[in-house]
Amino acid sequence: MKEQKNILTDTFKRKHTYLRISLTERCNLRCTYCMPAEGVPLSPKSHIMTFEEIYTIAKTFVSHGVTKIRLTGGEPFVRKDASVILSKLASLPVEIALTTNGITIDRYITLLKENNILNINVSLDTLIQSKFKEITRRDKFDKVYSNILLLVENGFNVKINAVLMKDFNDDEIIDFIELTKDLPISFRFIEFMPFDGNKWDMKKMVSYAEVMQKVKANFSEEKIVRLQDAENDTSKNYKIKGYSGSFAIISSVTNPFCDSCNRLRLTADGKLKNCLFSNTESDILTTYRDGKSIEPIIQKAVLGKYKVRGGMDTLEKLQEPKLHLQNRSMITIGG
């Protein structure tokens, strides 16, 4: 019994209390850093977790210490029974959060409020309409931006995520931060990470140091306030003195936060990934459908977690294609 209570603790004594669940591999955008231009092979519907399976598997994780669940995709609201899943998971004694591209979230404002789902992350990689169309291959900037404002007006805790890429949106860093002057949001800069099909190149990445260099070139030192990061936070948090919101950098590549990682990922087809960078997955769904206990699978996956970035503990290893191209495309992992 004692062993079962600790199935979410790894060999480095990290306790995993945060589960990210992908509801679908499908999305209504085609972001270049997330999905190859030719698309990706999607799992057959029969291989995707049903809402009952999502609930039961999530309930198992919660019983072993998970206190936060974030729903992702693809785009979670592409799934027809997303409302049912949200309501069902909200009945568990756990915080529910959501990551979305924001295109259709205006239809779910009431549902989210009723289920106390108030922490919303929205992906937005540019403030320029033509660039938005280029990066997402869809012309939906106005809809996404207006829905971000709608979320703020309705009292949601909004974080905006932008993947920075050189010669694409790195010239917008200060414009992004200026959004936080009047909006009580957190704007988060994410270092470009390698996944199958996204043509990752370290030269395209904008590092934590480079972001801060631009910040310091535009704001005086006394105006840049370093905030206290939350426990297990993935981001380094800052704000400009006098601004309503804040900004942060998620430096998964140049300054990883693996020592305090408390995250696990469950893909839409029921595979458990113990790290975003991991090439290995554990099949929970098949075990569950066979009527067997999933606890041993979970425990084995957690105990197999590497100390740093799926074993890529140096930048040299990270730049070795054979080590990261076996990983899925981001869209099929879950954002």
KOLTITI-532532 format. One record per residue (C-alpha): x, y, z; residue in one letter; residue number from 0. Coordinates in steps of 0.25 Angstrom, whole numbers. Each point is the difference from the previous one (the first is absolute). Layout:
BEGIN
+-------+-------+-------+-----+-----+
!    c1 !    c2 !    c3 ! res !   n !
+-------+-------+-------+-----+-----+
!     X !     Y !     Z !   a ! NUM !
...
+-------+-------+-------+-----+-----+
***
This chain:
BEGIN
+-------+-------+-------+-----+-----+
!    c1 !    c2 !    c3 ! res !   n !
+-------+-------+-------+-----+-----+
!     0 !     0 !     0 !   m !   0 !
!    11 !     9 !     3 !   k !   1 !
!     7 !    -2 !   -13 !   e !   2 !
!   -14 !     4 !    -7 !   q !   3 !
!     0 !    13 !     7 !   k !   4 !
!    13 !     4 !    -6 !   n !   5 !
!    -2 !    -3 !   -15 !   i !   6 !
!     1 !    14 !    -4 !   l !   7 !
!    14 !     2 !     6 !   t !   8 !
!    12 !    -2 !    -9 !   d !   9 !
!    14 !    -5 !     4 !   t !  10 !
!     4 !    15 !     2 !   f !  11 !
!   -11 !     2 !    10 !   k !  12 !
!    -8 !     9 !    -9 !   r !  13 !
!   -15 !    -1 !     3 !   k !  14 !
!    -9 !     1 !   -12 !   h !  15 !
!   -13 !     7 !     4 !   t !  16 !
!    -3 !     6 !   -14 !   y !  17 !
!    -6 !    -8 !   -11 !   l !  18 !
!    -2 !     6 !   -14 !   r !  19 !
!   -11 !    -7 !    -8 !   i !  20 !
!    -1 !     1 !   -15 !   s !  21 !
!   -14 !    -1 !    -4 !   l !  22 !
!     2 !    -1 !   -15 !   t !  23 !
!    11 !     0 !   -11 !   e !  24 !
!    -8 !     9 !    -9 !   r !  25 !
!     1 !    15 !    -1 !   c !  26 !
!    -6 !    11 !    -8 !   n !  27 !
!    13 !     7 !    -2 !   l !  28 !
!    13 !    -5 !    -6 !   r !  29 !
!    11 !     6 !     8 !   c !  30 !
!    13 !    -3 !    -7 !   t !  31 !
!     8 !    -2 !    13 !   y !  32 !
!   -11 !   -10 !     4 !   c !  33 !
!    -4 !    -8 !   -12 !   m !  34 !
!     8 !    -3 !   -13 !   p !  35 !
!    -6 !     7 !   -13 !   a !  36 !
!    -5 !   -13 !    -5 !   e !  37 !
!    -7 !    -3 !    12 !   g !  38 !
!     1 !   -12 !     9 !   v !  39 !
!    -6 !   -14 !     0 !   p !  40 !
!   -12 !     0 !    10 !   l !  41 !
!    -3 !   -11 !     9 !   s !  42 !
!   -13 !    -8 !    -3 !   p !  43 !
!   -12 !     5 !     8 !   k !  44 !
!     0 !   -14 !     7 !   s !  45 !
!    14 !     3 !     5 !   h !  46 !
!    -4 !    13 !     7 !   i !  47 !
!    -4 !     0 !    14 !   m !  48 !
!   -15 !     2 !     2 !   t !  49 !
!    -5 !    10 !    11 !   f !  50 !
!    -3 !   -12 !     9 !   e !  51 !
!    14 !    -5 !    -1 !   e !  52 !
!     6 !    14 !     2 !   i !  53 !
!    -8 !     2 !    12 !   y !  54 !
!     4 !   -14 !     6 !   t !  55 !
!    14 !     1 !    -3 !   i !  56 !
!     1 !    14 !     5 !   a !  57 !
!    -7 !    -4 !    13 !   k !  58 !
!    11 !   -10 !     2 !   t !  59 !
!    11 !    10 !    -1 !   f !  60 !
!    -8 !     9 !    10 !   v !  61 !
!    -1 !   -11 !    10 !   s !  62 !
!    15 !    -1 !     0 !   h !  63 !
!     3 !    15 !     2 !   g !  64 !
!    -3 !     8 !   -13 !   v !  65 !
!    -5 !    13 !     4 !   t !  66 !
!    -1 !     7 !   -13 !   k !  67 !
!    -5 !    -4 !   -14 !   i !  68 !
!     2 !     8 !   -13 !   r !  69 !
!    -8 !    -3 !   -12 !   l !  70 !
!     7 !     2 !   -13 !   t !  71 !
!    -1 !    -5 !   -15 !   g !  72 !
!     2 !     2 !   -11 !   g !  73 !
!   -10 !     9 !     3 !   e !  74 !
!    -9 !    -5 !    11 !   p !  75 !
!   -13 !     7 !    -5 !   f !  76 !
!     1 !    -7 !   -13 !   v !  77 !
!    -5 !   -13 !     7 !   r !  78 !
!   -15 !     0 !     0 !   k !  79 !
!    -1 !    -6 !    14 !   d !  80 !
!     9 !    11 !     6 !   a !  81 !
!   -11 !     6 !     8 !   s !  82 !
!    -3 !   -14 !     6 !   v !  83 !
!    14 !    -3 !     4 !   i !  84 !
!     3 !    14 !     6 !   l !  85 !
!   -13 !    -2 !     9 !   s !  86 !
!     4 !   -14 !     4 !   k !  87 !
!    14 !     3 !     3 !   l !  88 !
!    -4 !    12 !     8 !   a !  89 !
!    -7 !    -9 !    10 !   s !  90 !
!    13 !    -5 !     4 !   l !  91 !
!     8 !     6 !    12 !   p !  92 !
!    10 !     7 !    -9 !   v !  93 !
!     3 !    13 !    -7 !   e !  94 !
!    -4 !    -1 !   -14 !   i !  95 !
!     7 !    10 !   -10 !   a !  96 !
!    -1 !     1 !   -15 !   l !  97 !
!    10 !     3 !   -12 !   t !  98 !
!    -7 !     4 !   -13 !   t !  99 !
!     2 !     8 !   -13 !   n ! 100 !
!   -12 !     9 !     4 !   g ! 101 !
!    -7 !    -1 !   -13 !   i ! 102 !
!   -13 !    -6 !     6 !   t ! 103 !
!     1 !     3 !    15 !   i ! 104 !
!   -10 !    11 !     0 !   d ! 105 !
!   -11 !   -11 !    -2 !   r ! 106 !
!     5 !    -7 !    13 !   y ! 107 !
!     1 !    12 !    10 !   i ! 108 !
!   -12 !    -4 !     8 !   t ! 109 !
!     4 !   -14 !     1 !   l ! 110 !
!    14 !     3 !     5 !   l ! 111 !
!    -6 !    10 !    10 !   k ! 112 !
!   -10 !   -11 !     5 !   e ! 113 !
!    11 !   -10 !     2 !   n ! 114 !
!    10 !    10 !     6 !   n ! 115 !
!    10 !    -2 !   -11 !   i ! 116 !
!     6 !    14 !     0 !   l ! 117 !
!    15 !    -2 !    -3 !   n ! 118 !
!     1 !     1 !   -16 !   i ! 119 !
!    12 !    -1 !    -8 !   n ! 120 !
!    -1 !     6 !   -14 !   v ! 121 !
!    10 !    -2 !   -11 !   s ! 122 !
!     3 !    13 !    -8 !   l ! 123 !
!    14 !     1 !    -7 !   d ! 124 !
!    -2 !    13 !    -7 !   t ! 125 !
!    -8 !    13 !     1 !   l ! 126 !
!     0 !     2 !   -15 !   i ! 127 !
!   -11 !    -6 !    -8 !   q ! 128 !
!     8 !    -3 !   -12 !   s ! 129 !
!    11 !    -7 !     8 !   k ! 130 !
!   -11 !    -8 !     8 !   f ! 131 !
!    -5 !    -5 !   -13 !   k ! 132 !
!    14 !    -4 !    -4 !   e ! 133 !
!     3 !    -8 !    13 !   i ! 134 !
!   -14 !    -6 !     2 !   t ! 135 !
!    -4 !    -2 !   -15 !   r ! 136 !
!   -13 !     6 !     4 !   r ! 137 !
!    -6 !    14 !     0 !   d ! 138 !
!    -5 !     1 !    14 !   k ! 139 !
!     7 !    10 !     7 !   f ! 140 !
!   -11 !    10 !     3 !   d ! 141 !
!    -9 !   -11 !     6 !   k ! 142 !
!    11 !    -5 !     9 !   v ! 143 !
!     4 !    14 !     5 !   y ! 144 !
!   -14 !     4 !     2 !   s ! 145 !
!    -3 !   -13 !     8 !   n ! 146 !
!    13 !     3 !     9 !   i ! 147 !
!    -6 !    13 !     3 !   l ! 148 !
!   -14 !    -7 !     3 !   l ! 149 !
!     7 !    -9 !    10 !   l ! 150 !
!     7 !    11 !     7 !   v ! 151 !
!   -14 !     8 !     1 !   e ! 152 !
!    -6 !   -12 !     6 !   n ! 153 !
!    10 !    -2 !    11 !   g ! 154 !
!     8 !   -12 !    -5 !   f ! 155 !
!    15 !    -1 !     4 !   n ! 156 !
!     6 !     1 !   -14 !   v ! 157 !
!    14 !    -4 !    -5 !   k ! 158 !
!     4 !     2 !   -14 !   i ! 159 !
!    11 !    -9 !    -6 !   n ! 160 !
!     9 !     4 !   -11 !   a ! 161 !
!    11 !    -9 !    -6 !   v ! 162 !
!    11 !     9 !    -4 !   l ! 163 !
!     7 !    -2 !   -13 !   m ! 164 !
!    11 !     9 !    -6 !   k ! 165 !
!    -3 !     8 !   -12 !   d ! 166 !
!   -15 !    -3 !     2 !   f ! 167 !
!    -5 !     6 !    13 !   n ! 168 !
!    12 !     4 !     8 !   d ! 169 !
!    -2 !    14 !    -4 !   d ! 170 !
!   -13 !     0 !     7 !   e ! 171 !
!     5 !    -3 !    14 !   i ! 172 !
!    -2 !    14 !     6 !   i ! 173 !
!   -13 !     1 !    -7 !   d ! 174 !
!    -5 !   -13 !     7 !   f ! 175 !
!     5 !     6 !    13 !   i ! 176 !
!    -7 !    13 !    -2 !   e ! 177 !
!   -13 !    -8 !    -1 !   l ! 178 !
!     2 !    -2 !    15 !   t ! 179 !
!    -1 !    15 !     3 !   k ! 180 !
!   -15 !     1 !     0 !   d ! 181 !
!    -4 !   -15 !     0 !   l ! 182 !
!     1 !    -9 !    12 !   p ! 183 !
!     6 !   -11 !    -7 !   i ! 184 !
!    13 !    -8 !     0 !   s ! 185 !
!     8 !     0 !   -13 !   f ! 186 !
!     9 !   -12 !    -1 !   r ! 187 !
!    11 !    -2 !   -10 !   f ! 188 !
!     4 !   -14 !    -3 !   i ! 189 !
!    13 !    -5 !    -6 !   e ! 190 !
!    -2 !    -7 !   -13 !   f ! 191 !
!     1 !   -15 !     3 !   m ! 192 !
!     3 !   -12 !    -9 !   p ! 193 !
!   -11 !   -10 !    -4 !   f ! 194 !
!    -2 !    -9 !   -12 !   d ! 195 !
!    -3 !     8 !   -13 !   g ! 196 !
!     2 !    14 !     5 !   n ! 197 !
!    13 !     3 !    -6 !   k ! 198 !
!     7 !     4 !    13 !   w ! 199 !
!    13 !     7 !    -1 !   d ! 200 !
!     7 !     6 !    12 !   m ! 201 !
!     3 !    12 !    -8 !   k ! 202 !
!   -15 !     3 !    -1 !   k ! 203 !
!    -2 !     0 !    15 !   m ! 204 !
!     0 !    13 !     8 !   v ! 205 !
!     6 !    -3 !    14 !   s ! 206 !
!    -4 !     5 !    14 !   y ! 207 !
!    13 !     8 !     0 !   a ! 208 !
!    -4 !     6 !   -14 !   e ! 209 !
!   -14 !     4 !     5 !   v ! 210 !
!     6 !     7 !    12 !   m ! 211 !
!    10 !     7 !    -8 !   q ! 212 !
!   -11 !     6 !    -8 !   k ! 213 !
!    -8 !     3 !    13 !   v ! 214 !
!    12 !     7 !     6 !   k ! 215 !
!     2 !     8 !   -12 !   a ! 216 !
!   -14 !     6 !     0 !   n ! 217 !
!    -3 !     1 !    15 !   f ! 218 !
!     9 !     6 !    11 !   s ! 219 !
!     5 !    -9 !    10 !   e ! 220 !
!    -9 !     5 !    11 !   e ! 221 !
!   -12 !    -2 !    -8 !   k ! 222 !
!     3 !   -15 !    -2 !   i ! 223 !
!    -6 !    -8 !    12 !   v ! 224 !
!     4 !   -14 !     2 !   r ! 225 !
!   -12 !    -7 !     6 !   l ! 226 !
!     0 !   -12 !     9 !   q ! 227 !
!    -2 !   -13 !    -8 !   d ! 228 !
!   -11 !   -10 !     5 !   a ! 229 !
!     5 !   -13 !     5 !   e ! 230 !
!     2 !   -10 !   -12 !   n ! 231 !
!    -1 !    12 !    -9 !   d ! 232 !
!     5 !    -2 !   -14 !   t ! 233 !
!     2 !    15 !    -3 !   s ! 234 !
!     9 !    11 !     5 !   k ! 235 !
!   -10 !    11 !     3 !   n ! 236 !
!     2 !    16 !    -1 !   y ! 237 !
!    -9 !    12 !    -1 !   k ! 238 !
!     2 !    14 !    -4 !   i ! 239 !
!    -2 !    10 !    12 !   k ! 240 !
!   -14 !     6 !    -1 !   g ! 241 !
!    -5 !   -10 !   -10 !   y ! 242 !
!   -13 !    -8 !     2 !   s ! 243 !
!     6 !   -13 !    -4 !   g ! 244 !
!    13 !    -7 !    -1 !   s ! 245 !
!     9 !    -8 !    -9 !   f ! 246 !
!     8 !   -13 !     1 !   a ! 247 !
!    10 !    -9 !    -8 !   i ! 248 !
!    -1 !   -15 !    -1 !   i ! 249 !
!    14 !    -4 !    -3 !   s ! 250 !
!    -1 !   -15 !    -2 !   s ! 251 !
!    12 !     0 !    -9 !   v ! 252 !
!    10 !     9 !     6 !   t ! 253 !
!    -4 !     0 !    15 !   n ! 254 !
!    -9 !   -12 !     2 !   p ! 255 !
!    -8 !    -1 !    13 !   f ! 256 !
!     1 !   -15 !     1 !   c ! 257 !
!     5 !    -1 !    15 !   d ! 258 !
!   -14 !     5 !     4 !   s ! 259 !
!    -9 !    -7 !   -11 !   c ! 260 !
!   -13 !    -5 !     5 !   n ! 261 !
!    -6 !    -3 !   -13 !   r ! 262 !
!    -5 !   -12 !    -8 !   l ! 263 !
!    -7 !     0 !   -13 !   r ! 264 !
!   -12 !    -9 !    -5 !   l ! 265 !
!    -2 !     0 !   -15 !   t ! 266 !
!   -13 !    -1 !    -7 !   a ! 267 !
!     3 !   -14 !    -3 !   d ! 268 !
!     2 !    -4 !    14 !   g ! 269 !
!    16 !     0 !     0 !   k ! 270 !
!     7 !     5 !    13 !   l ! 271 !
!    12 !     9 !    -3 !   k ! 272 !
!     9 !     3 !    12 !   n ! 273 !
!     7 !    11 !    -7 !   c ! 274 !
!    -4 !     9 !   -11 !   l ! 275 !
!    14 !    -3 !    -7 !   f ! 276 !
!    -1 !   -15 !     3 !   s ! 277 !
!     0 !   -10 !   -12 !   n ! 278 !
!    -7 !   -11 !     8 !   t ! 279 !
!   -14 !    -1 !     4 !   e ! 280 !
!    -8 !    -9 !     9 !   s ! 281 !
!   -13 !    -6 !    -6 !   d ! 282 !
!   -11 !     2 !    11 !   i ! 283 !
!   -12 !    -1 !    -8 !   l ! 284 !
!     2 !   -14 !    -5 !   t ! 285 !
!     3 !    -5 !    14 !   t ! 286 !
!   -13 !     7 !     5 !   y ! 287 !
!    -8 !    -6 !   -11 !   r ! 288 !
!     5 !   -14 !     3 !   d ! 289 !
!    -5 !     2 !    14 !   g ! 290 !
!    13 !     0 !     6 !   k ! 291 !
!     5 !    10 !    11 !   s ! 292 !
!     7 !    12 !    -6 !   i ! 293 !
!     8 !     4 !    13 !   e ! 294 !
!    12 !    -9 !    -4 !   p ! 295 !
!     1 !     6 !   -13 !   i ! 296 !
!     0 !    14 !     6 !   i ! 297 !
!    10 !    -3 !    10 !   q ! 298 !
!     9 !    -7 !   -10 !   k ! 299 !
!    -1 !    13 !    -9 !   a ! 300 !
!     3 !     9 !    12 !   v ! 301 !
!    12 !    -8 !     5 !   l ! 302 !
!     6 !     0 !   -14 !   g ! 303 !
!     0 !    16 !    -1 !   k ! 304 !
!    13 !     6 !    -3 !   y ! 305 !
!     6 !    11 !     8 !   k ! 306 !
!     1 !    10 !   -11 !   v ! 307 !
!    -8 !     1 !   -13 !   r ! 308 !
!    -2 !   -15 !    -3 !   g ! 309 !
!    14 !    -3 !     1 !   g ! 310 !
!     5 !    12 !    -9 !   m ! 311 !
!     8 !     6 !    11 !   d ! 312 !
!     9 !     9 !    -9 !   t ! 313 !
!    -3 !    10 !   -11 !   l ! 314 !
!     9 !    -9 !    -9 !   e ! 315 !
!    -9 !   -12 !     3 !   k ! 316 !
!   -13 !     9 !    -3 !   l ! 317 !
!     6 !     3 !   -13 !   q ! 318 !
!     2 !   -14 !    -4 !   e ! 319 !
!   -12 !    -3 !   -10 !   p ! 320 !
!    -1 !   -15 !     3 !   k ! 321 !
!    -2 !     3 !    15 !   l ! 322 !
!   -12 !     9 !    -2 !   h ! 323 !
!    -6 !    -3 !   -14 !   l ! 324 !
!    -6 !   -13 !     6 !   q ! 325 !
!    -9 !     8 !     9 !   n ! 326 !
!   -14 !     3 !    -5 !   r ! 327 !
!    -4 !    13 !    -7 !   s ! 328 !
!    -5 !    10 !    11 !   m ! 329 !
!   -14 !    -1 !    -5 !   i ! 330 !
!    -1 !   -15 !     3 !   t ! 331 !
!     6 !     2 !    14 !   i ! 332 !
!    -8 !    11 !     6 !   g ! 333 !
!     4 !    15 !     1 !   g ! 334 !
+-------+-------+-------+-----+-----+
***
